[in-house]
């Protein structure tokens, strides 16, 4: 329950950050007659939801049954057909046609077989995760409600929370902490969005070059699924393989190469620029999230790491300022007797 609630909250934050520019634009553009006042944030958000309600409802109506069929029937059948024993013959044919020395073929065959087994395990794990998660798809309806609360209630809640803190250093520190947490989450969302755009463009280019049917739509789906760490890339591979036909092995090789480039070069740079997290912290966070929470842990790993990084930095700065204040107060107290003696001498001089 905690993991599922955290994922829904993260998705709601994602939606709130994406909707915030649209809400500001509608609030500035739409005027309430006769006084011509700008539309409030709540009313602007309600107007956006009304506009989006029809296409979202139609998409859900026509896409829910095909998606369920794909998750429960098509994708498992494709994985069984692809990894159901024919991969050994395929590897032998590839090695026979490739200019590889005969002595190196057994080692290369074992390495390729291990890689295929690794991909197969991840594919089946992702399928199991999707099948389990399909039961809770209705909970996604909570996301727009939480996003609306974050956009409308959060500013006043933040102001009320800061008023509770004592005036001065703690109140200023609390405001800076909330701003930095919001900046870290916004950086994560920007990094995920940029990664989705990059992967989508690369998938479209690769699928077109490989002659995969519906290459553009598959690339767009791959870019959208990139927003979900862990599950999204494997799901992209499964969808592409189900459409690739006899080009399945070429598609898998392309997507594996894409993942190597994306996960080792592109994505760490995006996270480092957006959240100020180093590559080792990124890898350790993702690994810890997968080990502790599976797919949900992979989704929550980087936002939690960003929150902990901001909290640790503010704690260190707070402790440093407290030590500086105590040191200054100690110096003032130690100099107080000397100051009193000078004051007595000045008083005696004035009396004389």
C-alpha positions as CSV (number, residue, x, y, z in Angstrom):
1,X,0.0,0.0,0.0
2,X,2.8,2.4,0.9
3,X,4.6,1.6,-2.4
4,X,1.5,2.0,-4.5
5,X,0.5,5.2,-2.8
6,X,4.0,6.6,-3.3
7,X,3.9,5.8,-7.0
8,X,0.5,7.5,-7.4
9,X,1.8,10.5,-5.5
10,X,4.8,10.6,-7.8
11,X,2.6,10.3,-10.9
12,X,0.4,13.1,-9.5
13,X,3.5,15.4,-9.1
14,X,4.5,14.5,-12.6
15,X,1.1,15.5,-13.9
16,X,1.0,18.7,-11.8
17,X,4.4,19.9,-13.1
18,X,3.2,19.2,-16.7
19,X,-0.2,21.0,-16.1
20,X,1.2,24.0,-14.3
21,X,2.3,25.9,-17.5
22,X,-1.1,25.2,-19.1
23,X,-2.9,26.4,-16.0
24,X,-0.9,29.6,-15.9
25,X,-1.5,30.2,-19.7
26,X,-5.3,29.6,-19.4
27,X,-5.4,31.9,-16.3
28,X,-3.7,34.7,-18.2
29,X,-5.7,34.2,-21.4
30,X,-9.3,33.6,-20.2
31,X,-10.9,36.6,-18.6
32,X,-14.1,36.7,-16.4
33,X,-16.6,39.2,-17.6
34,X,-17.7,41.9,-17.0
35,X,-14.7,43.0,-14.9
36,X,-12.2,41.2,-17.0
37,X,-10.5,39.6,-14.1
38,X,-8.1,36.6,-14.8
39,X,-9.5,33.1,-14.3
40,X,-8.5,31.5,-11.0
41,X,-6.1,28.5,-10.9
42,X,-8.9,26.1,-9.8
43,X,-11.3,27.2,-12.5
44,X,-8.4,27.1,-15.1
45,X,-7.6,23.6,-14.1
46,X,-11.2,22.5,-14.2
47,X,-11.5,24.0,-17.8
48,X,-8.4,22.0,-18.9
49,X,-9.9,18.8,-17.4
50,X,-13.1,19.3,-19.2
51,X,-11.2,19.8,-22.5
52,X,-9.2,16.6,-21.9
53,X,-12.0,14.5,-20.6
54,X,-13.5,13.5,-24.0
55,X,-10.3,12.4,-25.7
56,X,-9.0,10.6,-22.6
57,X,-12.4,8.8,-22.2
58,X,-12.4,7.8,-25.9
59,X,-8.8,6.6,-25.7
60,X,-9.6,4.5,-22.6
61,X,-12.7,3.1,-24.2
62,X,-11.1,1.9,-27.4
63,X,-7.7,1.0,-26.1
64,X,-8.4,-0.8,-22.8
65,X,-9.5,-4.1,-24.4
66,X,-6.6,-4.3,-26.9
67,X,-4.1,-3.5,-24.2
68,X,-5.5,-6.2,-21.9
69,X,-5.4,-8.7,-24.8
70,X,-1.8,-7.7,-25.5
71,X,-0.7,-8.1,-21.9
72,X,-2.5,-11.4,-21.2
73,X,-2.3,-13.1,-24.6
74,X,-0.1,-11.6,-27.3
75,X,3.0,-10.7,-25.3
76,X,3.3,-14.0,-23.4
77,X,2.8,-16.0,-26.7
78,X,5.5,-13.8,-28.4
79,X,8.0,-14.4,-25.6
80,X,7.3,-18.2,-25.6
81,X,7.7,-18.3,-29.4
82,X,10.9,-16.1,-29.4
83,X,12.6,-17.9,-26.5
84,X,11.0,-21.3,-26.7
85,X,14.1,-23.1,-27.9
86,X,14.6,-21.8,-31.4
87,X,17.1,-19.3,-30.2
88,X,19.9,-21.9,-30.2
89,X,19.4,-22.7,-33.9
90,X,19.3,-19.0,-34.6
91,X,22.6,-18.4,-32.8
92,X,24.2,-21.3,-34.7
93,X,23.0,-19.8,-38.0
94,X,24.3,-16.4,-37.1
95,X,27.7,-17.7,-36.1
96,X,28.0,-19.9,-39.2
97,X,27.4,-16.9,-41.4
98,X,29.6,-14.5,-39.4
99,X,33.4,-14.3,-40.0
100,X,34.2,-15.7,-36.5
101,X,37.1,-18.2,-35.9
102,X,35.9,-21.7,-35.1
103,X,37.8,-21.7,-31.7
104,X,35.9,-18.6,-30.6
105,X,32.5,-19.8,-31.6
106,X,31.7,-21.8,-28.4
107,X,32.6,-19.0,-26.1
108,X,30.7,-16.5,-28.2
109,X,27.7,-18.8,-28.3
110,X,27.7,-19.1,-24.5
111,X,27.9,-15.3,-24.2
112,X,25.1,-14.7,-26.6
113,X,23.0,-17.4,-25.0
114,X,23.5,-15.8,-21.6
115,X,22.5,-12.4,-22.9
116,X,19.4,-13.9,-24.5
117,X,18.5,-15.6,-21.2
118,X,19.0,-12.3,-19.3
119,X,16.6,-10.5,-21.7
120,X,14.2,-13.4,-21.4
121,X,14.1,-13.2,-17.6
122,X,13.6,-9.4,-17.7
123,X,10.8,-9.8,-20.3
124,X,9.0,-12.4,-18.3
125,X,9.4,-10.4,-15.1
126,X,8.0,-7.3,-16.8
127,X,5.1,-9.3,-18.1
128,X,4.3,-10.6,-14.7
129,X,4.5,-7.1,-13.3
130,X,2.2,-5.7,-16.0
131,X,-0.3,-8.5,-15.4
132,X,-0.3,-7.9,-11.6
133,X,-0.5,-4.1,-12.1
134,X,-3.5,-4.4,-14.5
135,X,-5.7,-5.1,-11.5
136,X,-5.0,-1.7,-10.1
137,X,-5.3,0.3,-13.3
138,X,-8.5,2.0,-12.0
139,X,-6.5,3.7,-9.2
140,X,-4.9,5.9,-11.9
141,X,-8.1,7.9,-11.7
142,X,-6.8,9.3,-8.4
143,X,-3.8,10.9,-10.2
144,X,-5.7,13.9,-11.7
145,X,-7.4,14.5,-8.3
146,X,-4.1,14.6,-6.5
147,X,-2.6,16.8,-9.2
148,X,-5.4,19.2,-8.8
149,X,-4.9,19.4,-5.0
150,X,-1.1,19.9,-5.5
151,X,-1.8,22.8,-7.9
152,X,-4.5,24.5,-5.9
153,X,-4.0,23.6,-2.2
154,X,-0.2,23.2,-2.0
155,X,0.7,27.0,-2.2
156,X,-1.6,27.9,0.8
157,X,-0.5,24.8,2.7
158,X,3.1,25.8,2.2
159,X,2.6,29.3,3.5
160,X,0.7,27.9,6.5
161,X,3.5,25.5,7.3
162,X,6.2,28.1,7.1
163,X,4.2,30.4,9.4
164,X,4.4,27.7,12.1
165,X,8.2,27.8,12.1
166,X,9.9,30.4,14.3
167,X,10.8,33.6,12.5
168,X,14.4,34.0,11.3
169,X,16.8,31.3,10.4
170,X,14.4,28.3,10.7
171,X,11.6,29.9,8.7
172,X,14.1,30.9,5.9
173,X,15.7,27.4,6.0
174,X,12.2,25.8,5.7
175,X,11.3,27.9,2.7
176,X,14.6,27.1,1.0
177,X,14.2,23.4,1.7
178,X,10.8,23.2,0.2
179,X,12.0,25.2,-2.9
180,X,15.0,22.9,-3.3
181,X,12.8,19.7,-3.0
182,X,10.4,21.1,-5.6
183,X,13.4,22.0,-7.9
184,X,14.8,18.4,-7.5
185,X,11.4,16.9,-8.5
186,X,11.1,19.3,-11.3
187,X,14.6,18.4,-12.5
188,X,13.7,14.7,-12.4
189,X,10.5,15.3,-14.4
190,X,12.5,17.4,-17.0
191,X,15.1,14.7,-17.2
192,X,12.5,12.0,-17.8
193,X,10.7,14.1,-20.4
194,X,14.0,14.8,-22.2
195,X,14.9,11.0,-22.1
196,X,11.5,10.2,-23.5
197,X,11.9,12.6,-26.4
198,X,15.4,11.3,-27.2
199,X,14.5,7.6,-27.0
200,X,11.3,8.3,-29.1
201,X,13.3,9.9,-31.9
202,X,16.0,7.2,-31.8
203,X,13.3,4.4,-31.8
204,X,11.6,6.0,-34.8
205,X,14.8,6.3,-36.7
206,X,15.9,2.7,-35.9
207,X,12.5,1.1,-36.6
208,X,12.3,2.9,-39.9
209,X,15.8,1.8,-40.9
210,X,14.9,-1.8,-39.9
211,X,11.7,-1.8,-41.8
212,X,9.5,-2.5,-38.8
213,X,5.7,-2.0,-39.5
214,X,4.2,1.0,-37.8
215,X,7.7,2.4,-37.0
216,X,6.6,5.9,-36.2
217,X,3.8,4.8,-33.8
218,X,6.1,2.3,-32.1
219,X,8.7,5.0,-31.7
220,X,6.2,7.3,-30.1
221,X,5.1,4.5,-27.7
222,X,8.7,3.8,-26.8
223,X,9.3,7.5,-26.0
224,X,6.2,7.6,-23.8
225,X,7.1,4.3,-22.0
226,X,10.6,5.7,-21.3
227,X,8.9,7.9,-18.6
228,X,8.4,4.7,-16.5
229,X,11.9,3.6,-15.4
230,X,12.6,-0.2,-15.4
231,X,9.2,-1.4,-16.9
232,X,9.0,1.0,-19.8
233,X,12.1,0.0,-21.8
234,X,11.3,-3.8,-21.6
235,X,7.7,-3.1,-22.5
236,X,8.9,-1.2,-25.5
237,X,11.0,-4.2,-26.5
238,X,8.0,-6.5,-26.1
239,X,5.7,-4.3,-28.2
240,X,8.4,-3.9,-30.9
241,X,9.1,-7.7,-31.0
242,X,5.4,-8.5,-31.4
243,X,5.3,-6.2,-34.5
244,X,8.7,-7.0,-36.0
245,X,8.0,-10.5,-37.3
246,X,11.1,-12.0,-38.8
247,X,13.1,-8.9,-37.8
248,X,12.7,-9.7,-34.1
249,X,16.4,-10.4,-33.4
250,X,17.5,-7.3,-35.3
251,X,15.0,-5.2,-33.2
252,X,16.3,-6.8,-30.0
253,X,19.9,-6.0,-30.9
254,X,19.0,-2.4,-31.8
255,X,17.1,-1.9,-28.5
256,X,19.9,-3.4,-26.4
257,X,22.4,-1.1,-28.1
258,X,20.1,1.8,-27.5
259,X,19.8,0.9,-23.8
260,X,23.5,0.7,-23.4
261,X,24.0,4.2,-24.9
262,X,21.0,5.7,-23.1
263,X,21.7,4.2,-19.7
264,X,25.5,4.9,-19.6
265,X,25.9,8.1,-21.5
266,X,22.6,10.1,-22.1
267,X,20.5,9.5,-19.0
268,X,23.2,10.0,-16.3
269,X,24.0,13.4,-17.9
270,X,20.3,14.4,-17.9
271,X,20.0,13.4,-14.2
272,X,23.2,15.1,-13.3
273,X,22.1,18.3,-14.9
274,X,18.5,18.2,-13.6
275,X,18.9,16.8,-10.1
276,X,22.7,17.2,-9.4
277,X,23.2,13.5,-8.7
278,X,26.4,11.8,-9.8
279,X,26.5,8.7,-11.9
280,X,27.5,6.4,-9.0
281,X,24.6,7.7,-6.9
282,X,22.3,7.2,-9.8
283,X,23.3,3.6,-10.3
284,X,23.3,2.8,-6.5
285,X,19.8,4.4,-6.2
286,X,18.3,2.4,-9.1
287,X,19.9,-0.8,-7.9
288,X,18.6,-0.3,-4.3
289,X,15.2,0.6,-5.6
290,X,15.0,-2.6,-7.7
291,X,16.3,-4.8,-5.0
292,X,14.0,-3.4,-2.3
293,X,10.8,-2.6,-4.2
294,X,11.0,-4.2,-7.7
295,X,9.3,-2.2,-10.4
296,X,7.8,0.3,-7.9
297,X,11.2,0.8,-6.3
298,X,12.7,1.5,-9.6
299,X,10.1,4.2,-10.2
300,X,10.6,5.8,-6.8
301,X,14.4,5.4,-6.5
302,X,15.6,8.6,-8.1
303,X,12.9,11.0,-6.5
304,X,13.7,9.5,-3.1
305,X,17.5,9.9,-3.8
306,X,16.9,13.5,-4.8
307,X,14.9,14.2,-1.6
308,X,17.5,12.6,0.6
309,X,20.3,14.6,-1.2
310,X,18.5,17.9,-0.6
311,X,17.7,17.0,3.0
312,X,21.3,16.0,3.8
313,X,22.7,19.2,2.2
314,X,20.3,21.4,4.2
315,X,21.0,19.5,7.4
316,X,24.8,20.1,6.9
317,X,24.2,23.8,6.2
318,X,21.9,24.1,9.2
319,X,24.5,22.5,11.5
320,X,27.3,24.7,10.0
321,X,25.3,27.9,10.7
322,X,24.4,26.7,14.2
323,X,28.1,26.1,15.0
324,X,28.9,29.5,13.6
325,X,26.2,31.2,15.7
326,X,27.4,29.4,18.9
327,X,31.0,30.3,18.2
328,X,30.0,34.0,17.7
329,X,27.9,34.0,20.9
330,X,30.8,32.4,22.8
331,X,33.2,35.1,21.6
332,X,30.7,37.9,22.5
333,X,30.3,36.4,26.0
334,X,34.1,36.1,26.5
335,X,34.6,39.7,25.4
336,X,31.9,41.0,27.7
337,X,34.0,41.5,30.9
338,X,36.6,43.5,28.9
339,X,33.9,45.7,27.5
340,X,32.5,46.3,31.0
341,X,35.9,47.3,32.3
342,X,36.3,49.8,29.4
343,X,32.9,51.2,30.2
344,X,33.9,51.6,33.9
345,X,37.0,53.5,32.9
346,X,34.9,55.7,30.6
347,X,32.4,56.4,33.3
348,X,35.2,57.3,35.8
349,X,36.7,59.7,33.2
350,X,33.4,61.3,32.6
351,X,32.9,61.7,36.4
352,X,36.3,63.3,36.7
